[in-house]
Amino acid sequence: MTQSGMPVRCPVCRREHVYAPPTYTCGCGAPVVPPLARGAAVAPVTDRTWADAWVTVRCQVCGRQGQWPQPELGCGCGAVLRIPVRTPPVTAAAHIPLPRTAPAPRPAFQPITVRTARDVVTVAALYLRWLGYRDIRGAVERAPSGVRVAAEGVIALIEPSVRPLSLRDVECLWLTAMAEATTCLCFSLAGYEDAAHARAQALSVPLFVIDLTGTPQPVNSPADELLATGA
């Protein structure tokens, strides 16, 4: 899926450019290209906020709406130009999964009583395997907060302490997953800050809470969907 270059005139120096948008990879594996709003005004970037740095793009294959970097173009005069894109219409359902053959019923997840932080990590790794993720690495990578566990097609952030995961935790995990063209999800013993929960919902990051019986529980709609369909 490609788009031809779009002519862009710098509003500062009036120099002409031809801009071609980058191609990203959806969680379903299909290429995603931000749809340029041809003919719309191009504006120089004078300040940056998180909301302005990302655009919502719908995958033409699976229908999933994802957040991707706002297209920008650097002009030789020093101006950075924000390239406008067409935003997808708001619909009642943010994600329509592809039809799939009904999988064989999974056996019930077998919890492990949580007594230590290591137990939390073990439960999360077992749950990932139960969901259908393969090649879970035995070694864990210490993240700025929590622990990251990698499996085939996913990165999981696990917070085994009594500290709720923050907005920064979710955003950093999502950026890492985007850079590696993979998906991500979170497990937490103490839950999530309100801002983290809202951002995860917007970015389609599944969130799970692990209770002391060792049973992960979904706490947002992406997690509900992952639980229903499996990996």
Number of C-alpha atoms within 10 A of each C-alpha: 8 13 14 10 12 16 12 20 17 20 14 14 12 11 12 12 15 11 17 17 20 13 15 17 17 25 20 15 13 15 16 21 21 25 17 20 14 14 10 12 12 18 17 18 15 9 6 8 7 6 8 12 14 14 19 19 22 21 21 14 14 17 17 20 20 19 16 21 14 17 20 18 20 14 18 10 11 10 17 17 21 19 22 20 18 14 14 12 7 7 7 6 8 14 17 10 13 11 7 7 6 7 8 6 6 10 7 7 13 12 17 15 14 20 11 12 15 11 16 27 25 16 23 28 22 17 18 21 16 18 17 12 18 15 10 18 12 10 9 12 13 12 15 9 16 20 16 20 21 21 18 13 17 20 21 22 27 29 28 24 15 11 15 17 27 17 17 13 19 23 16 13 21 23 13 14 19 18 11 13 16 19 21 24 23 26 29 26 24 16 22 25 13 13 14 20 20 14 16 23 17 15 17 23 23 24 29 24 21 24 17 16 12 22 20 21 16 19 16 17 15 21 21 16 15 16 15 10 14 16 15
